[in-house]
């Protein structure tokens, strides 16, 4: 039962660490490192929670999670999964329930990941079809499609074969040429670094546990960090003030974006935090600090995975 207890402790620790990370200020100094930390916490929580349930359920084999799963598969192949075979097995009702719960949680997380991916792909496909009908190219705005709509909006539609940056006519009215170039650079940063794929696991967690408000908050936190990552890339090409001014103009007009897109602006409070960070940049994380966070994330994943092989 040692591995079950250790994996349970890691799962609880991941929740506590996520709560602290959400309230911390250092992620704004190193959004790339913070996103990796969030990914490690989310993955470690899933692996440790499933592993703890399996470790408890497969304890009669005494061969760890991976060895126990192999033994269970061998027994199922030899004796089947009938009620009679289950009654003759060394598993108690609590252990059978733990195994079923682990399999159910695995299936839930996988199905929600697939469902989130399929929904996003379909939404983007429909939107691209709409853009073919109502969108237009503008020689004065290279690298973007123009959507004739009065609302101020700027967003990107990532894709494997074709990605697009979309700027509304309303945005062209409120942005000058420098601000527009900064916004386009921001959106291209999203596309180059495939931030949509980074967000996908967190959107699937939100789908899997829709009644847990913390999942929505974690998704929003990671979304903000991803926007900051794109901000950092954009200000390598354009002035930080240009991008900050563009964000404020979008905020004044209440900019929105369609589902499945990554927008330059989202929540008003998040926009203010990004503008403040652009105009008053603090010191970034040092190499030692970044290394400590990345090393801790790697250690967390290595420990969690190694416990799957620990004999009970």
C-alpha positions, 0 to 999 in steps of 0.5 A: 500500500506504500505506492498508493499512499505516496501517489495519493499524497502527490495528488493532494499536493498537486491540488495544493500547489496549483492553488498556491501557483494561481495566487503567486506573482512570479508567473508573470515574470516568467510565463513560459516557465509558469505554463510548464509548471501548470502542465506538470501539475495537471499531468502529475495530478491525473497520473497520481490519482489514477495510479493511487486508485490502481495501486490500492485495487491491484495490491493483492498482486504485490507487483506495483501498478504496471506489474499489477495491470499486466497480471490483471490482463493475463488473468482476464485473458485466462479466466475472463471477467465473469462474475464467477471469476471475480468472486474467486479472485483475491480482490475485495469489493473496495479493491474492485471499486477502486479499479473500476473508478480508475478505469472510469476516470481514465476513460472520462479524461480521454473522452473529454480530451477527444471531445474538446479537440473535436469541438474546436476543430469543427468550430474552426472549420465552420468559421473558416468556411464563413470567412471564405464568404465574408472575409477579404484580403487587404494589401494594407494589412498583410498576413491577416483576413479582414472581417467586415464587422463593426465590433473591434476584434482581433483573433487567430484560428490555428490549424495544421495546414492553414492558420489565419489571423482575423482583424475586424473592420471595427478594429481597423477603425480604432487602431493606428498602423503601429498598433495594428502591427503589434496586434498581428505580431501577437496573433502570429506568436500564438500560431507559431507556438501552437498555444491552442494545443497548450490550452487543450488539456486544461479545457478538457479538464474543465469539461470533465469537471464542469461543477468544479469552479477551480478548474475554470479558474485554472483554465483562465490562469493558464489562458492569461499566461499564454497571452503574456507569452504571446505579448513577450514574443510580440514586443520583440518585434514591436514596441511594448507601448504599441501593444499596450495601447492596442489592448486598451483600445480593444478594452474600451470597445469591448472586443470579443472573439468567436469560440475556438479562436485565440483572441488578443483580448479576453477578460477586462481584468486580465487585459489590465494586468497585461497592460500593466506588465507591458508598460511597467515590466519587472525583472524576469526570472533568473536562470537559477529561478527558472531552473529550479521551477523546471527541475521541480516539474521534472522531478515531480513527473519522474517521481510520479511515474516511478511510483507506478513501478514500485512494488507494493 
